[in-house]
Amino acid sequence: MSWPISIGFILGVGRNRRIIVMAKILVIEDEPNLREEIVEWLMLEGHEVISAEDGLIGVQKAFQHLLDLILIDIKAPHLDGYAISLEIRANQTTGDIPFVFLTSSIAHQDVHRSMFAGVHDYLAKPFTRRELLQTLQTCLDKKAQIEQDHLHEVDQLRKTLQQEHEQRLLSAKMVALFSHDFRNPLASILSSSSLLHNYAERLDENHREIHFGRIEASIRQLVQMLDDLAVVSQIESGILTVKSQALNIAEFLQDIVEDFRAIHGETRQVLFESNLTDAFMADPRLLRQIATNLISNAIKYSPQTSEVRVRLDKRDGQIILEVQDKGIGIPEEDQGRLFSAFQRGSNVGKIMGTGLGLAIVKQAVDFFGGSIKITSQVNVGKTITLRLPASTPKS
């Protein structure tokens, strides 16, 4: 499991203790005096603090900010702590944020429900400033350790892959690419279904439809990932046969974009523009590989609430596909090597990834007989432009 990181960590070695420089923390508490006191305590420690007086506002703010930790009043109005945690778990962008329940009593059934909801710790009211800071320190330390372990595992995998036979390299690539990615849609399905089962009567129709749509989109994503596994294996083994068919590419990409909207709609605006109406010859498996990897890459490396634009056009006898984001961008010196497996930009920081997405895109584009180009500026964003042959079906 990985958590999105927006804080600075100074990690000690051996017996040295980790020192938290700053964390972005959301406090959801309906009692004004307590909420203000918690905010003041945390700000005095150098943390960036956001507060909300009820569960609905808290969930909205969780989707708007890149958070490191959430403090939740278990009896918050409108949506209680369990519903809030399920909402957060149901979204792939926020699903790994750790949270602590604030509660006046901890019954056995509360512990069971909290374990199912994924709570990381409890803090019993009334609590002191020292107890609050110690609890947060424990959660953030654990978060930092998991991050460090994950980076170590990726580094060990990379070293192992450099030494092993090509067939073992292929197997490890598949594990690295899909094992982690499978967990996100599964967590989204579990949290949305649990929320609908336990809180359906407290959600309006639109809210329920959002969760039903998220479940369906996540299931389609899982099925597609299984199909993609076979395609990627064939690409890497050099045995893939291109199977082109008449395809309305605009409608095909629109469906893919709709799935991303269903899953990431609260945290990203995924926009699609196209003037194409005709059918063209294309292999849908390769086209899906290209589109899903490019859109996933754009979402991963762009800030929350930002736009990801997908444009489709035809010029000079070629299909032009552009995916644009307003994210961290790619340094110029890194752009030439990112189409090789396990290569990532030097500015990705602690954003998790395998370094396989663009390599798969490049291989799929080569099978199409097309070309790919990156235009990017650090901290402004990037545009990846693909040119594919626009062959039309014969009558």
Buried (B, 14 or more C-beta within 10 A) or exposed (E): BBBBBBBEBEEEEEEEEBEBEBBBBBBBBBBEEBBEBBBEBBEEBEBBBBBBBBBBBBBEBBBBBBBBBBBBBBBBEBBBBBBBBBBBBBBBBBBBBBBBBBBEEEEEEBEEBBEBBBBBBBBEEEBEBEEBBEBBBEBBBBBBEBBBEBEEEBEEBBEEBEEEEEEEBBBBBBEBBBEBBBBBBBBBBBBBBBBBEBBEEEBEEEBBEBBBBBBBBBBBBBEBBEEBBEBBBEBBEEEBEEEBEEBBBBEBBBEBBBBBBBBBBBBBEBEBEBEBEEBBBBBBBBBBBBBBBBBBBBBBBBBBEBBBBBBBBBEEEBBBBBBBBBBBBBEEEBBEEBBEBBBBBEBBEBBBBBBBBBBBBBBBBBBBEBEBEBBBEBEEBBBBBBBBBBEEEEE
